[in-house]
Amino acid sequence: MLGDILTCVGATLGIAVLLAMALGPVALDYGDTRIWRTQRTDTPTR
């Protein structure tokens, strides 16, 4: 019984880690793109 509960908890944590590893770079790229768009201006600088 305890082994089944620990297995389910471990599997859930493993899935959460895999999702974080998969979605982390996407979130970082999205943040970089947002920063790049806010810094870009249409007027030329001198």
C-alpha positions as CSV (number, residue, x, y, z in Angstrom):
1,M,0.0,0.0,0.0
2,L,2.7,2.5,1.0
3,G,4.8,1.4,-2.0
4,D,1.9,2.2,-4.3
5,I,1.4,5.6,-2.9
6,L,5.1,6.4,-3.1
7,T,5.2,5.2,-6.7
8,C,2.3,7.5,-7.7
9,V,3.9,10.4,-5.9
10,G,7.3,9.7,-7.6
11,A,5.6,9.4,-11.0
12,T,3.8,12.6,-10.5
13,L,6.9,14.5,-9.5
14,G,8.8,12.9,-12.4
15,I,6.2,14.1,-14.9
16,A,6.3,17.6,-13.3
17,V,10.1,17.7,-13.7
18,L,9.9,16.6,-17.3
19,L,7.2,19.2,-18.1
20,A,9.3,21.9,-16.5
21,M,12.4,20.9,-18.5
22,A,10.4,20.8,-21.7
23,L,8.6,24.1,-21.2
24,G,11.4,26.1,-19.5
25,P,13.3,27.0,-22.7
26,V,10.0,28.0,-24.4
27,A,9.2,30.4,-21.5
28,L,12.8,31.8,-21.6
29,D,12.6,32.4,-25.4
30,Y,9.2,34.0,-25.0
31,G,10.6,36.4,-22.4
32,D,13.6,37.3,-24.6
33,T,11.2,37.9,-27.5
34,R,9.1,40.2,-25.4
35,I,12.1,42.2,-24.2
36,W,13.4,42.5,-27.8
37,R,10.1,43.8,-29.0
38,T,9.8,46.4,-26.3
39,Q,13.3,47.7,-27.0
40,R,12.8,48.0,-30.7
41,T,11.7,51.4,-32.0
42,D,10.6,52.5,-35.5
43,T,12.4,55.8,-35.2
44,P,16.1,55.9,-36.1
45,T,18.6,56.8,-33.3
46,R,21.4,59.2,-33.7
